[in-house]
């Protein structure tokens, strides 16, 4: 295991032990079994370690979604569905998620949402462009539509930010699906998987 990954895994362990907030760079180094100077070779502060942990966590999800989007055997609607299901089912450590949603960590949480939005939007746009070529979509602005979709899932439907009732979520998804059907130029019901996965 690379030392950088060892450091990140150690921070994840400290989070699971409810010590993430109070731990210092020295605590992380000690638990990882490395010299404090070795820590500073990779990270200048505890905040940088957290940033890197968030980056690694979400990059894995993004890489998997890119593989789905680049597959040659699926059509655009199938890819859209598989990327969405993968994104929804991807597991972020509950301890890391809880840390990100604390008020004092709003800055790093915003960075994590921006990471998902800016990295996944081009992947979704790639799928929409494929759909345009296949003749199943008629979307004029694939990237902008992708950013709009993801802003809903990254922010509006983030349970750590908003506590909507199931009925409120259903209504929001109904509107989102309606907008997408219109913007993609697809028949009603084609992308109901966006709504059904919340039931």
Secondary structure by P-SEA (a helix, b strand, c coil): ccaaaaaaaaaaaaaaacccccccaaaaaaaacccaaaaaaccccaaaaaaaaaaaaaaaaaaaaaaaaacccccaaaaaaaaaaaaaaccccaaaaaaaacccaaaaaaaaaaaaaaaaaaaaaaaaaaaaaacccccccaaaaaaaaaaaaacccccccccccaaaaaaaaaaaaaaaaaaacccccccaaaaaaac
